[in-house]
Amino acid sequence: MRPTTPVAVPLAPAVTDPAELERETGVARLFELHYTSMLRLAVLLGADDPENVVAEAYYQIYRKWRRLRDVEAAEAYLRSTVCNLTRMRIRHLQVARKHVENPPELTDETVASAESTALLRDDQRVLIDALQQLPARQREALVLRHWLGLKESEIAATMGISCGSVKTHTSRGLAALTQAMETRR
């Protein structure tokens, strides 16, 4: 037998373009810093597949990185994208369910993703259930305000609405959430 010589396996080509290198490092840093919070945001907004929503949001920001006017605004763009993608998927599911003859009934045995389950403690489930019953805009406004701690102007920019509408959605959402929580006691 002849001894075999090691075969060199080609690695991925190194990025040499400075703009491409900036994009790669920028998106990687954004991922390290904000992936978990974006995943939680998608869960709280009611995404049925939060991991896919967040992955799609990172893909969108990766594609549009060079068009960002301010790299510091990347987190806000990412947050906006997660909100929009979640909203689109919820709408799509609502339309799809209307066209299904016998929609499946959701039961307590419906299995959530491991990430969703790990993110929610038992004492939060009642609150999350009540939050999921709110209209989408009210839920988004409350999550962005009270979970992420955004200012009204940031929420307005994220949701694509006016500051006055943010106040209205937040106020109505809190009233409905309070009422729902009190009836469950």
Buried (B, 14 or more C-beta within 10 A) or exposed (E): EEEEEEEEEEEEEEEEEEEEEBBBEBBEEBBEEBBEBBBBBBBBBBBBBBBBBBBBBBEBBBEEBEEBEEBEEBBBBBBBBBBBBBBEBBEEBEEEEEEEEEEEEEEEEEEEBEBBEEBBEEEEEEBBEBBEEBEBBBBBBBBBBBBBEBEBEBBBBBBEBEBEBBBBBBEBBBEBBEEBBEEEE
